[in-house]
Amino acid sequence: MLMMAMDDKTEEATPKRKKEAREKGQVAKSGDLASGFTLLVMFQTLKIFGGYIAETMTKCIEKYMVVFGDYSHQITVDDVSSIMLDVMVTLFAAVLPVLAVATIVGIFINVVQVGFLKVKEVMKPKFDKINPINGFKRVFSINSLVELIKAIAKFAILGYILYAEMKDNFPLFVNLGTSDLRTTIILSLDIIISIALKLSMALFFIGVADFIYQKLKLRKDLRMSKQEVKEEFKQMDGDPQIKGKIKQKQRQVSMARMMAAIKNADFVVTNPTHYAVAIEYKEKIHNAPMVVAKGKDYVALKLKEKAKELNIEMIENKPLARALYATVDIGREVPAEFYVAIAEILVNIYTMKKKNRR
């Protein structure tokens, strides 16, 4: 039954399904990628600051070797505490740039993987997790087996690299005891950083592969059946809030278009309070007068305010305004039965304009 249910989920997840999964913290993320990249950058930074850190450590150790080698006075517990504090502060200051870079890079790589994630439900207690039956199911699931294989492969690769590097550098470790303090510290840091860089690089590439796997797995897990997709679209279509937002957006777009189009109108015929219809007629362009904007109540008020702002003539004609509003859509030519009424208005407007010019 489970296999049949999985086979039924053939459709890609909808944006709503993806959003809900993200809000629950269900995202593609690889801890190995974050760890590998952070360690790689951190040890590369350590390599750059290695000389400075080695020099600081050498001076610090030599300083207190002199203090402990001086038998002229007795060293108290307070002296030891003060020395330890000084050593810790000195070493912390030396490695502070490395720690700062590691912190920034760690945040960066996590943001790159999942973005700025605001989880809503992941912190809610899930009592089914303490159910022993569910626990056994998780332990013996396919996902657990895959994770086990990945862990074994990862430790095998990293273990082999560590073994090979330790084997190659073994002669250097043996000869460290014959060198002076400064050389010993520098060589030790070089060997440790070299091994750590190779391990970090391997972990990074393992993380890249794991991240790709997690992406594919999440995509598969979020798949939906055709029935689920239909149900979701049905819910969205029936959601009053979504419908309200769509209508509001449509009204805003329509209003913006009309406000832009009214500037070309020759006149606006009004009710005068309830209806407003803007008419445009350019003899060389149009075959007939055209409605470029129309509105009722609040929209009519806004159209009249815009017409007044643009010095467009407003003509009060209640029957014509109502008839045009009811029968002619925006962007359509006026029917022939309105030609006479509109022609009279246009003649009056042109006559008035000629008188004003004289």
C-alpha positions in Angstrom: 0.0 0.0 0.0 2.9 2.4 0.9 4.6 1.7 -2.5 1.3 2.4 -4.3 0.9 5.6 -2.4 4.4 6.7 -3.3 4.0 5.8 -7.0 0.8 7.9 -7.1 2.7 11.0 -6.2 3.9 11.9 -9.7 3.3 15.7 -9.7 5.8 18.3 -8.8 5.1 20.2 -5.6 3.1 23.4 -5.9 4.5 26.8 -4.6 2.1 26.5 -1.7 3.3 23.0 -0.8 6.9 24.2 -1.0 6.2 27.3 1.2 4.4 25.2 3.9 7.4 22.7 3.9 9.8 25.6 4.3 7.9 27.1 7.2 8.1 23.7 8.9 11.9 23.7 8.4 11.8 21.1 5.7 14.6 22.3 3.4 17.5 20.8 1.6 20.6 21.3 3.7 23.9 19.5 4.2 25.8 19.7 7.5 28.9 18.2 5.8 28.9 21.0 3.2 28.7 23.7 5.9 31.4 22.0 8.0 33.7 21.2 5.1 33.5 24.7 3.6 33.9 26.4 7.0 36.9 24.3 8.0 38.5 24.7 4.5 38.3 28.5 4.8 39.3 28.5 8.4 42.5 26.4 7.9 43.3 28.4 4.8 43.1 31.5 6.9 45.2 29.7 9.6 47.8 29.0 6.9 48.0 32.7 6.1 48.3 33.8 9.8 50.4 30.7 10.7 53.7 32.6 10.8 52.2 35.2 13.1 50.6 32.6 15.4 53.8 30.5 15.6 55.8 33.6 16.4 53.3 34.6 19.1 53.3 31.1 20.6 57.1 30.9 20.6 57.6 34.3 22.3 54.9 33.4 24.9 56.4 30.0 25.7 60.0 31.3 25.8 58.9 34.1 28.1 57.5 31.8 30.7 60.3 29.2 30.3 62.6 31.9 31.6 60.2 32.7 34.5 59.9 29.0 35.5 63.6 28.5 35.0 64.5 31.3 37.4 65.0 29.6 40.9 65.8 32.9 42.6 62.2 33.3 43.8 59.4 30.9 44.6 56.4 30.8 42.2 53.0 31.0 44.0 49.6 29.8 43.0 48.6 33.4 42.1 51.6 33.6 39.8 50.6 30.4 38.0 47.0 31.8 37.6 48.3 35.1 36.3 50.6 33.3 33.8 47.8 31.0 32.6 45.4 33.9 32.1 48.1 35.8 30.2 48.9 32.8 28.0 45.2 32.2 27.2 44.6 35.9 26.3 47.7 36.0 24.1 46.8 32.9 22.2 43.2 33.9 21.8 44.2 37.3 20.4 46.5 35.4 18.0 43.8 33.1 16.6 41.0 35.7 16.8 41.1 36.5 13.0 40.8 32.8 12.2 37.8 32.4 14.6 36.1 35.5 13.2 36.5 34.3 9.6 35.2 30.8 10.6 32.1 32.4 12.2 31.3 34.6 9.2 31.8 31.8 6.7 29.7 29.4 8.8 26.8 31.8 8.7 27.3 32.6 5.0 27.3 28.9 3.8 24.1 28.2 5.8 22.4 31.2 4.2 23.5 30.1 0.8 22.0 26.7 1.3 18.6 27.6 2.8 18.3 31.4 2.6 16.9 33.4 5.5 14.7 30.7 7.1 11.9 31.6 9.5 10.6 28.4 10.9 7.2 28.4 12.5 6.4 24.8 13.4 9.7 23.0 14.0 9.8 24.1 17.7 6.4 22.6 18.5 6.6 19.5 20.6 5.8 16.3 18.6 4.7 13.6 21.0 4.7 10.9 18.3 8.5 11.1 18.3 8.6 9.4 21.7 6.4 6.6 20.5 8.6 3.4 20.6 6.9 1.9 17.5 7.5 5.0 15.5 11.1 5.0 16.8 11.7 1.4 15.5 10.2 2.5 12.1 12.7 5.3 11.9 15.6 3.2 12.9 14.8 0.5 10.3 13.6 2.8 7.5 15.2 3.3 4.0 16.3 6.8 5.0 18.2 5.4 8.0 19.9 2.8 5.9 21.0 5.5 3.4 22.3 7.8 6.2 24.3 4.8 7.6 25.9 4.1 4.3 26.7 7.8 3.8 28.3 7.9 7.3 30.4 4.8 6.7 31.6 6.1 3.3 32.4 9.5 4.8 34.5 8.1 7.6 36.2 5.6 5.3 37.3 8.4 3.0 38.4 10.8 5.7 40.1 7.9 7.6 42.0 6.9 4.6 43.2 10.5 3.9 44.2 10.9 7.5 46.1 7.6 7.6 47.9 8.4 4.3 48.9 11.9 5.5 50.1 10.6 8.9 52.1 7.9 7.2 53.8 10.4 4.8 54.6 12.9 7.5 55.7 10.3 10.1 59.4 11.0 9.5 58.9 14.7 10.1 57.0 14.1 13.4 60.0 11.8 14.6 62.5 14.6 13.8 60.6 17.4 15.5 62.3 16.6 18.9 65.7 17.4 17.5 64.7 21.0 16.4 64.6 24.2 18.4 61.3 25.4 19.8 60.4 27.9 17.1 61.1 25.4 14.3 59.1 22.7 16.1 56.1 25.0 16.4 56.2 26.1 12.8 56.7 22.6 11.4 54.0 21.2 13.6 51.5 23.9 12.5 52.5 23.3 8.8 51.9 19.6 9.1 48.6 20.0 11.0 47.3 22.7 8.6 48.3 20.6 5.5 46.5 17.5 6.8 43.5 19.6 8.0 43.2 21.3 4.6 43.1 18.0 2.7 40.5 16.6 5.1 38.4 19.8 4.8 38.6 19.7 1.0 37.4 16.0 1.1 34.6 16.9 3.5 33.6 19.8 1.3 33.2 17.6 -1.8 31.3 15.0 0.2 29.1 17.9 1.4 28.4 19.1 -2.2 27.4 15.5 -3.2 25.2 15.3 -0.1 23.6 18.7 -0.8 22.6 17.6 -4.3 21.2 14.3 -2.8 19.2 16.3 -0.2 17.8 18.6 -3.0 16.7 15.6 -5.0 15.3 13.8 -1.9 13.3 16.9 -0.8 11.9 17.3 -4.3 10.8 13.7 -4.3 9.4 13.9 -0.8 7.3 16.9 -1.7 5.7 15.4 -4.8 2.0 15.3 -4.8 -0.7 13.2 -6.4 -3.0 14.6 -9.1 -5.8 14.6 -6.6 -3.8 16.6 -4.0 -3.0 19.2 -6.7 -6.7 19.5 -7.7 -7.7 19.8 -4.0 -5.2 22.5 -3.4 -6.2 24.6 -6.3 -9.8 24.1 -5.3 -9.0 25.4 -1.8 -7.1 28.4 -3.2 -9.9 29.2 -5.6 -12.4 29.2 -2.8 -10.3 31.1 -0.3 -12.1 34.5 0.4 -8.9 36.2 1.3 -7.1 35.2 -1.9 -10.1 36.2 -3.9 -10.3 39.5 -2.1 -6.6 40.2 -2.8 -6.9 39.2 -6.5 -9.9 41.6 -6.9 -8.1 44.4 -5.0 -5.1 44.0 -7.3 -7.3 44.0 -10.4 -9.0 47.2 -9.2 -5.6 48.8 -8.6 -4.3 47.9 -12.1 -7.6 49.0 -13.7 -7.5 52.3 -11.9 -3.9 52.9 -12.9 -4.7 52.2 -16.5 -7.7 54.5 -16.6 -5.8 57.3 -14.9 -3.1 57.0 -17.6 -5.7 56.8 -20.4 -7.9 59.7 -19.3 -5.2 62.3 -20.3 -6.1 61.6 -24.0 -9.9 62.0 -23.4 -11.8 64.9 -25.2 -14.4 65.1 -22.5 -16.0 63.3 -19.5 -19.7 62.8 -19.4 -21.1 62.6 -15.8 -24.2 61.6 -13.9 -23.0 64.0 -12.1 -22.3 62.1 -8.8 -22.6 58.4 -9.5 -21.2 57.8 -13.0 -18.3 59.2 -15.1 -17.3 58.1 -18.6 -14.3 59.5 -20.5 -14.6 59.7 -24.3 -11.8 60.1 -26.8 -12.3 60.9 -30.5 -9.4 61.7 -32.8 -10.9 62.1 -36.3 -7.8 60.9 -38.2 -7.2 57.9 -35.8 -10.6 56.6 -34.7 -13.5 55.4 -36.8 -15.9 56.3 -33.9 -15.7 57.8 -30.4 -14.1 55.5 -27.8 -14.6 54.9 -24.1 -11.1 55.2 -22.5 -12.2 55.2 -18.8 -15.3 54.8 -16.8 -16.3 54.4 -13.2 -19.0 54.4 -10.6 -19.2 56.2 -7.2 -15.6 56.3 -5.8 -14.0 55.6 -9.1 -16.2 58.2 -10.8 -15.1 60.7 -8.2 -11.4 59.9 -8.9 -11.9 60.2 -12.7 -13.5 63.6 -12.3 -10.7 64.8 -10.0 -8.2 63.7 -12.6 -10.2 65.3 -15.4 -10.3 68.6 -13.5 -6.5 68.3 -12.9 -5.9 67.9 -16.6 -8.4 70.6 -17.6 -10.6 68.1 -19.5 -14.2 69.2 -20.1 -16.8 67.6 -17.9 -20.4 67.4 -19.4 -23.4 66.6 -17.2 -25.7 64.2 -19.0 -27.4 61.7 -16.7 -29.0 59.4 -19.3 -26.0 59.3 -21.6 -23.6 58.7 -18.7 -25.7 55.8 -17.3 -26.2 54.3 -20.8 -22.5 54.5 -21.7 -21.4 53.0 -18.4 -23.9 50.1 -18.7 -23.3 49.2 -22.4 -19.7 50.1 -23.5 -16.6 48.5 -22.1 -13.3 50.4 -21.7 -11.3 50.5 -24.9 -14.4 49.9 -27.1 -16.0 52.2 -29.6 -19.3 53.8 -28.9 -22.4 52.2 -30.6 -24.1 54.1 -33.4 -27.1 55.0 -31.3 -24.9 57.4 -29.2 -23.3 59.2 -32.2 -25.8 62.1 -32.3 -25.5 62.8 -28.5 -21.7 62.7 -28.5 -21.5 64.7 -31.7 -23.5 67.5 -30.1 -21.2 67.5 -27.1 -18.1 67.6 -29.3 -19.5 70.5 -31.4 -20.3 72.5 -28.2 -16.8 71.8 -26.9 -15.1 72.8 -30.1 -17.3 76.0 -30.4 -16.4 76.9 -26.8 -12.7 76.4 -27.5 -12.8 78.6 -30.6 -14.6 81.4 -28.6 -12.0 81.1 -25.8 -9.1 81.4 -28.4 -10.7 84.5 -29.9 
